[in-house]
């Protein structure tokens, strides 16, 4: 399960004056994809933070191919790229109902020990769940 698919219906408030998804909303879509990818594996982002680990974004890259529009039903595919170490990396693809590729993206995030405010290795329980995927 390196990939997870999530459907998103574009809401009116996510669009600009032209009726296209505002470019800044793609980062939120990618966040939704990451959180659901982890949840699908049995990892709660909330529990991870409650245990003292957070995952701030180091890199965000977005390649806009075609615009998504108000009321489109999008499919967001989130793919884990490699085993996490101190960082975790995901690729994203957003397609419309016609399966046209609209947007590609990439994020890398770093595991941070919230008490020390320092990078740390991925928690063992996460590594164990992901190890079986590779």
C-alpha positions in Angstrom: 0.0 0.0 0.0 2.4 2.6 -1.2 -0.5 4.5 -2.8 -3.7 5.8 -1.4 -6.6 7.4 -3.3 -8.9 10.1 -1.9 -11.8 11.8 -3.6 -12.3 15.5 -3.1 -15.2 17.5 -4.4 -14.1 21.1 -5.1 -16.1 23.6 -3.0 -17.0 27.0 -4.2 -14.9 28.7 -1.5 -11.8 26.9 -2.9 -12.0 28.6 -6.2 -10.9 32.0 -7.5 -12.9 34.5 -9.6 -12.4 32.3 -12.7 -14.0 29.3 -11.0 -10.6 27.5 -10.9 -9.2 26.0 -7.7 -7.0 28.7 -6.1 -3.4 27.6 -6.4 -2.8 27.8 -2.6 -5.4 25.1 -1.9 -3.3 22.4 -3.5 -1.1 22.4 -0.4 -4.2 21.6 1.7 -5.2 18.9 -0.7 -1.8 17.3 -0.3 -2.0 17.5 3.5 -5.4 15.7 3.3 -3.7 13.0 1.2 -0.8 12.5 3.6 -3.0 12.4 6.7 -5.3 9.8 5.0 -2.4 7.8 3.7 -1.1 7.5 7.3 -4.6 6.8 8.7 -5.2 4.0 6.1 -2.0 2.4 7.4 -3.3 2.7 11.0 -1.2 5.7 12.0 -3.1 8.6 13.5 -1.5 12.0 12.9 -3.2 13.3 16.0 -1.8 10.5 18.2 1.6 11.0 16.7 1.5 14.7 17.7 0.0 13.8 21.1 3.1 11.6 21.7 5.5 14.5 21.0 6.3 14.1 17.3 5.3 16.6 14.6 5.9 16.6 10.8 6.5 20.1 9.4 6.9 20.4 5.6 10.5 20.9 4.4 9.7 21.0 0.7 6.5 21.6 -1.4 6.6 21.3 -5.1 3.5 21.8 -7.3 3.3 21.3 -11.1 0.0 22.7 -12.5 -1.0 21.0 -15.7 -4.7 22.0 -16.1 -7.1 23.8 -13.7 -9.5 22.0 -11.4 -12.9 23.7 -11.3 -15.8 24.3 -8.9 -17.8 21.1 -8.3 -15.2 18.8 -10.0 -14.8 15.4 -8.3 -11.0 15.0 -8.0 -9.0 11.9 -7.3 -5.9 12.6 -5.3 -3.3 9.8 -5.4 -0.7 9.9 -2.6 2.4 7.8 -3.0 5.1 7.2 -0.4 8.4 7.4 -2.2 10.8 5.5 0.1 11.2 4.3 3.7 11.1 7.2 6.1 14.3 8.0 8.1 14.4 11.5 9.6 12.3 12.6 6.7 9.3 11.2 4.8 8.5 11.9 1.2 5.3 11.8 -0.9 4.3 12.3 -4.5 0.8 13.4 -5.4 -1.3 13.3 -8.6 -4.7 14.9 -9.0 -7.0 13.8 -11.8 -10.5 14.8 -12.7 -13.4 12.4 -13.4 -12.2 12.0 -17.0 -8.9 10.8 -15.5 -7.0 13.8 -16.9 -3.9 14.6 -14.9 -4.4 18.1 -13.6 -1.7 18.5 -11.0 1.4 16.8 -9.7 3.1 17.5 -6.4 5.8 16.5 -4.0 6.4 17.1 -0.3 9.1 16.1 2.1 8.5 16.4 5.8 10.8 16.1 8.8 10.1 14.2 12.0 10.5 16.7 14.9 10.8 15.8 18.6 8.5 18.5 20.0 10.2 18.5 23.5 13.7 19.2 22.0 12.5 21.0 18.9 15.0 18.9 16.9 14.8 16.5 14.0 14.5 12.9 15.1 14.3 9.5 13.4 10.8 8.2 12.4 9.1 6.6 15.4 9.7 2.8 15.4 6.0 2.0 15.2 5.8 3.9 11.9 8.9 2.3 10.5 7.5 -1.2 11.4 4.2 -0.5 9.6 5.9 0.9 6.5 8.7 -1.7 6.4 6.3 -4.3 5.1 5.5 -2.1 2.1 9.0 -2.2 0.5 
